[in-house]
């Protein structure tokens, strides 16, 4: 039963961790941050 919970945590947690690391990397990259804000702004203005 414990391994099942661990497996579920791994399956659900991995994408979240990857997205979190990607967000941090993007926040530290000026070009990515500028592009991201541009995309968000463009979406917001539609």
C-alpha positions as CSV (number, residue, x, y, z in Angstrom):
1,X,0.0,0.0,0.0
2,X,2.8,2.4,0.8
3,X,4.5,1.8,-2.5
4,X,1.2,2.6,-4.3
5,X,1.1,6.0,-2.5
6,X,4.8,6.6,-3.4
7,X,4.1,5.7,-7.0
8,X,1.1,8.0,-7.2
9,X,3.2,10.8,-5.6
10,X,6.0,10.2,-8.2
11,X,3.6,10.2,-11.1
12,X,1.8,13.4,-10.0
13,X,4.8,15.1,-8.6
14,X,7.3,14.7,-11.4
15,X,5.4,17.0,-13.9
16,X,4.9,19.6,-11.2
17,X,8.6,19.5,-10.3
18,X,9.6,19.8,-13.9
19,X,7.2,22.7,-14.5
20,X,8.6,24.4,-11.3
21,X,12.2,24.0,-12.4
22,X,11.3,25.3,-15.9
23,X,9.5,28.3,-14.4
24,X,12.6,29.1,-12.3
25,X,14.9,28.7,-15.3
26,X,12.7,30.9,-17.3
27,X,12.5,33.5,-14.6
28,X,16.3,33.6,-14.5
29,X,16.6,34.0,-18.3
30,X,15.9,37.5,-19.5
31,X,15.0,36.5,-23.0
32,X,12.6,33.9,-21.9
33,X,11.0,36.2,-19.3
34,X,10.5,38.9,-21.9
35,X,9.0,36.5,-24.3
36,X,6.7,35.0,-21.6
37,X,5.4,38.4,-20.5
38,X,4.9,39.4,-24.2
39,X,2.9,36.2,-24.7
40,X,0.9,36.8,-21.5
41,X,0.3,40.4,-22.5
42,X,-0.8,39.5,-26.0
43,X,-3.2,36.9,-24.7
44,X,-4.5,39.4,-22.1
45,X,-5.2,42.0,-24.8
46,X,-7.2,39.7,-27.1
